């Protein structure tokens, strides 16, 4: 066993011990490092993880992800301690919309309904009418009154995809995911040439021209489900590299190829086993949401859940 393997094993055992001691639950997004995913109680997408944690009797939530995800957990579990092992792990796309800018935009579109992607801050959720995820965005927008204008924030690519699927005219925010923005049509075409038998699965945060080349467009959990249920043996994956760990774990008899080696999110890779261990020892860094923001943000989430 190498020195690094010994270190991973030691930290994993210590985290397991501390988790019981602290009555903690560990959540990991599918974009996290493989060793972080392996020590988690639940691995999945951001909102699904926060919902899962709210159902447990844990006193502490350790969220291995980025800041807005930990905020979502704090919104749904206000009585639990929520830890984000790397407090600087943010989401550039979430930072592309602020409360002040959103308020100004709302003034420009009378009667507008603001649909906010879950990849936003708690404060922005509180300023919005209804939340959505990449999995349910089409359903949420389809449920809205047709005589009211819709503003979709902050991801213009997901917004364009929803507009195409629903036939609705949607006002778009000029936001995007820095990771998915690096995937281009030529990357997908090159991957297809290298693996002609493979199906192409992409995330709806991708550019429209990338989506046009896909065999399936889905959220992270949707992609994994598609691969499990498909009779195909090979897949080209158009989302962050961390998801490959779950693909290979859940579909060991199938082959998966990343559409581009540029699909790495540095924020998602900022969390390490050392930081998870330190968070459990110190019960820091904590993420909290002020009550007045939490109540309004929760309403946006609850409106989404009432639809889906």
C-alpha positions as CSV (number, residue, x, y, z in Angstrom):
1,X,0.0,0.0,0.0
2,X,1.4,3.4,-1.0
3,X,1.8,6.3,1.5
4,X,-1.1,8.1,-0.1
5,X,-3.4,5.1,0.2
6,X,-2.4,4.7,3.8
7,X,-3.2,8.3,4.4
8,X,-6.6,8.0,2.7
9,X,-7.5,4.9,4.7
10,X,-6.4,6.6,8.0
11,X,-8.4,9.7,7.3
12,X,-11.4,7.8,6.2
13,X,-11.5,5.8,9.4
14,X,-11.0,8.9,11.5
15,X,-13.9,10.6,9.7
16,X,-16.1,7.6,10.2
17,X,-15.3,7.7,14.0
18,X,-15.8,11.5,14.3
19,X,-19.1,11.2,12.3
20,X,-20.6,8.9,14.9
21,X,-19.2,11.1,17.7
22,X,-20.7,14.3,16.3
23,X,-23.9,12.6,15.1
24,X,-23.1,13.9,11.6
25,X,-24.2,13.1,8.1
26,X,-21.8,13.6,5.2
27,X,-23.1,14.7,1.8
28,X,-21.0,14.7,-1.4
29,X,-21.9,16.1,-4.7
30,X,-21.1,13.8,-7.7
31,X,-18.4,16.3,-8.9
32,X,-16.3,15.8,-5.7
33,X,-13.0,13.9,-5.6
34,X,-13.6,10.1,-5.6
35,X,-12.1,9.6,-2.1
36,X,-14.5,12.3,-0.8
37,X,-17.5,10.6,-2.5
38,X,-16.4,7.3,-0.8
39,X,-16.7,8.6,2.7
40,X,-20.1,10.2,2.2
41,X,-23.4,8.8,3.5
42,X,-25.2,10.2,0.4
43,X,-23.8,11.1,-3.0
44,X,-25.9,13.0,-5.5
45,X,-27.0,16.4,-6.8
46,X,-27.2,19.5,-4.6
47,X,-30.9,19.9,-3.8
48,X,-31.5,16.1,-3.5
49,X,-28.6,15.9,-0.9
50,X,-30.0,18.8,1.1
51,X,-33.5,17.1,1.1
52,X,-31.9,13.8,2.2
53,X,-30.1,15.4,5.1
54,X,-33.3,17.1,6.3
55,X,-34.9,13.7,6.7
56,X,-32.2,12.4,8.9
57,X,-31.9,12.8,12.7
58,X,-28.3,14.0,12.3
59,X,-27.3,17.0,14.3
60,X,-24.5,18.0,11.9
61,X,-24.5,18.2,8.1
62,X,-21.1,18.1,6.4
63,X,-21.7,19.3,2.8
64,X,-18.9,18.4,0.4
65,X,-19.8,20.8,-2.3
66,X,-19.9,24.5,-2.9
67,X,-21.4,27.4,-0.9
68,X,-24.9,27.6,-2.3
69,X,-25.4,23.9,-1.7
70,X,-24.5,24.3,2.0
71,X,-27.0,27.3,2.1
72,X,-29.7,25.0,0.7
73,X,-29.1,22.5,3.5
74,X,-29.3,25.3,6.0
75,X,-32.6,26.5,4.5
76,X,-34.1,23.1,4.8
77,X,-32.5,22.1,8.1
78,X,-32.4,25.3,10.2
79,X,-31.9,23.4,13.5
80,X,-28.8,21.5,12.3
81,X,-25.2,22.7,12.2
82,X,-24.2,22.9,8.5
83,X,-20.4,22.7,7.7
84,X,-18.7,23.5,4.5
85,X,-15.2,21.9,4.7
86,X,-13.7,24.5,2.3
87,X,-15.5,27.8,2.9
88,X,-13.9,29.4,-0.2
89,X,-15.6,26.8,-2.5
90,X,-18.0,29.0,-4.4
91,X,-19.8,28.8,-7.7
92,X,-18.9,31.5,-10.3
93,X,-22.3,31.1,-11.9
94,X,-24.1,31.7,-8.7
95,X,-22.0,34.9,-8.2
96,X,-23.2,36.2,-11.6
97,X,-26.5,37.3,-10.2
98,X,-26.8,39.6,-7.2
99,X,-30.0,40.7,-5.3
100,X,-29.4,44.3,-6.4
101,X,-29.0,43.5,-10.1
102,X,-32.0,41.2,-9.9
103,X,-34.2,43.9,-8.4
104,X,-33.3,46.3,-11.1
105,X,-34.0,43.7,-13.9
106,X,-37.4,42.9,-12.3
107,X,-38.4,46.6,-12.6
108,X,-37.7,46.4,-16.3
109,X,-40.2,43.6,-16.9
110,X,-43.6,44.3,-15.4
111,X,-45.4,41.3,-13.9
112,X,-42.4,39.1,-14.3
113,X,-42.1,35.7,-12.7
114,X,-38.5,35.0,-11.6
115,X,-37.4,31.4,-11.9
116,X,-34.1,30.8,-10.2
117,X,-31.9,27.9,-10.8
118,X,-30.9,26.2,-7.5
119,X,-27.3,27.3,-8.3
120,X,-27.9,30.7,-6.7
121,X,-27.3,32.2,-3.3
122,X,-30.0,32.0,-0.6
123,X,-30.5,35.8,-0.9
124,X,-31.2,35.5,-4.6
125,X,-33.6,32.6,-4.0
126,X,-35.4,34.9,-1.5
127,X,-35.8,37.5,-4.2
128,X,-37.2,35.0,-6.7
129,X,-40.7,33.5,-7.1
130,X,-39.8,29.8,-7.7
131,X,-36.7,27.7,-7.8
132,X,-35.8,24.9,-10.1
133,X,-33.2,22.3,-10.7
134,X,-31.7,21.1,-14.1
135,X,-34.0,18.0,-13.7
136,X,-37.3,19.8,-13.2
137,X,-36.7,23.3,-14.8
138,X,-38.9,22.4,-17.8
139,X,-41.7,21.2,-15.6
140,X,-41.5,24.3,-13.4
141,X,-41.6,26.7,-16.3
142,X,-44.5,24.7,-18.0
143,X,-46.5,25.2,-14.8
144,X,-46.4,29.0,-14.9
145,X,-49.2,31.2,-16.2
146,X,-48.8,31.8,-19.9
147,X,-49.8,35.4,-19.7
148,X,-46.9,36.3,-17.4
149,X,-43.4,37.0,-18.6
150,X,-40.7,34.7,-17.2
151,X,-37.1,35.7,-16.2
152,X,-34.8,32.7,-15.9
153,X,-31.7,33.2,-13.7
154,X,-28.7,32.9,-13.8
155,X,-27.8,30.2,-16.5
156,X,-28.6,31.3,-20.0
157,X,-27.8,27.9,-21.5
158,X,-30.2,26.1,-19.2
159,X,-32.7,28.9,-19.8
160,X,-32.4,28.5,-23.6
161,X,-32.9,24.7,-23.3
162,X,-36.0,25.2,-21.2
163,X,-37.4,27.7,-23.8
164,X,-36.8,25.2,-26.5
165,X,-38.5,22.4,-24.6
166,X,-41.5,24.5,-23.5
167,X,-42.0,26.8,-26.4
168,X,-42.1,29.7,-23.9
169,X,-40.5,33.1,-24.5
170,X,-38.1,33.4,-21.6
171,X,-36.0,36.4,-20.6
172,X,-32.5,35.2,-20.0
173,X,-29.8,36.3,-17.5
174,X,-26.3,36.5,-18.9
175,X,-24.9,33.8,-16.6
176,X,-23.2,30.5,-17.3
177,X,-21.3,27.6,-15.7
178,X,-17.5,28.2,-16.1
179,X,-16.9,24.4,-16.5
180,X,-19.6,23.5,-19.0
181,X,-18.8,26.7,-20.9
182,X,-15.5,25.1,-21.8
183,X,-17.1,22.3,-23.8
184,X,-17.6,23.0,-27.5
185,X,-19.2,21.2,-30.4
186,X,-15.7,20.3,-31.9
187,X,-14.8,18.6,-28.6
188,X,-17.9,16.4,-28.8
189,X,-17.3,15.7,-32.5
190,X,-13.7,14.6,-31.8
191,X,-14.8,12.4,-29.0
192,X,-17.4,10.8,-31.3
193,X,-14.8,10.2,-33.9
194,X,-12.6,8.4,-31.2
195,X,-15.6,6.4,-29.9
196,X,-18.1,6.0,-32.7
197,X,-20.2,3.4,-30.8
198,X,-20.7,5.7,-27.8
199,X,-23.8,7.6,-26.9
200,X,-23.3,11.3,-26.0
201,X,-24.8,12.4,-22.6
202,X,-24.6,16.1,-21.8
203,X,-25.8,18.5,-19.1
204,X,-28.3,21.3,-20.0
205,X,-25.8,23.9,-18.8
206,X,-23.8,23.2,-22.0
207,X,-23.9,25.4,-25.1
208,X,-26.9,24.9,-27.4
209,X,-24.6,23.6,-30.2
210,X,-23.3,20.9,-27.8
211,X,-26.8,20.0,-26.7
212,X,-27.7,19.6,-30.4
213,X,-25.1,16.8,-30.7
214,X,-26.3,14.9,-27.7
215,X,-28.2,11.6,-27.6
216,X,-29.5,12.6,-24.2
217,X,-29.6,15.8,-22.2
218,X,-30.0,15.3,-18.4
219,X,-29.1,16.4,-14.9
220,X,-26.3,14.6,-13.2
221,X,-28.6,12.0,-11.5
222,X,-30.5,11.8,-14.8
223,X,-27.3,10.9,-16.7
224,X,-26.4,8.2,-14.2
225,X,-29.9,6.7,-14.4
226,X,-29.8,6.8,-18.3
227,X,-26.5,5.0,-18.4
228,X,-27.8,2.3,-15.9
229,X,-30.9,1.7,-17.9
230,X,-29.5,1.9,-21.4
231,X,-28.4,-1.1,-23.4
232,X,-25.5,0.8,-24.8
233,X,-22.1,-0.1,-23.6
234,X,-20.1,3.1,-24.2
235,X,-20.9,6.8,-23.3
236,X,-19.3,10.1,-23.9
237,X,-19.9,12.4,-20.9
238,X,-20.4,16.1,-21.2
239,X,-20.2,17.3,-17.6
240,X,-17.7,17.6,-14.8
241,X,-15.1,14.8,-14.5
242,X,-16.1,13.9,-10.9
243,X,-19.2,12.1,-12.1
244,X,-17.1,9.4,-13.8
245,X,-16.5,7.8,-10.4
246,X,-20.2,7.2,-10.0
247,X,-20.6,6.0,-13.6
248,X,-17.9,3.4,-13.2
249,X,-19.1,2.4,-9.7
250,X,-22.7,1.9,-10.7
251,X,-22.1,0.6,-14.3
252,X,-18.8,-1.4,-14.0
253,X,-19.5,-3.3,-17.2
254,X,-19.7,-0.1,-19.3
255,X,-17.1,2.4,-20.7
256,X,-17.3,6.1,-20.1
257,X,-15.2,8.8,-21.8
258,X,-15.1,12.5,-20.8
259,X,-16.0,14.7,-23.8
260,X,-13.1,17.1,-22.9
261,X,-10.3,17.1,-20.4
262,X,-11.2,20.7,-19.7
263,X,-14.3,19.6,-17.7
264,X,-12.8,20.2,-14.3
265,X,-14.4,22.5,-11.7
266,X,-11.6,23.8,-9.3
267,X,-14.2,24.7,-6.7
268,X,-15.6,21.2,-6.6
269,X,-12.1,19.8,-6.2
270,X,-11.3,22.2,-3.3
271,X,-12.7,19.8,-0.7
272,X,-10.2,17.2,0.6
273,X,-10.4,14.4,3.2
274,X,-8.1,16.6,5.4
275,X,-10.6,19.4,5.3
276,X,-13.6,17.1,6.0
277,X,-11.7,15.7,9.0
278,X,-10.8,19.2,10.3
279,X,-14.4,20.3,9.9
280,X,-15.6,17.4,12.1
281,X,-13.0,18.1,14.7
282,X,-13.6,21.8,15.0
283,X,-17.3,22.0,13.8
284,X,-16.2,24.8,11.5
285,X,-16.5,26.5,9.0
286,X,-20.3,26.9,9.5
287,X,-22.8,28.1,6.9
288,X,-25.9,29.9,8.2
289,X,-28.8,31.7,6.5
290,X,-30.5,34.7,8.3
291,X,-34.1,33.9,9.3
292,X,-35.7,36.6,7.1
293,X,-33.8,35.3,4.0
294,X,-34.3,31.7,4.9
295,X,-38.1,32.1,5.1
296,X,-38.4,33.7,1.7
297,X,-35.9,31.3,0.1
298,X,-37.8,28.4,1.5
299,X,-41.0,29.6,-0.1
300,X,-39.3,29.6,-3.5
301,X,-38.1,26.0,-2.9
302,X,-41.5,24.9,-1.6
303,X,-43.3,26.3,-4.7
304,X,-40.9,24.2,-6.8
305,X,-41.6,21.1,-4.8
306,X,-45.4,21.7,-5.1
307,X,-45.0,21.5,-8.9
308,X,-42.7,18.5,-9.1
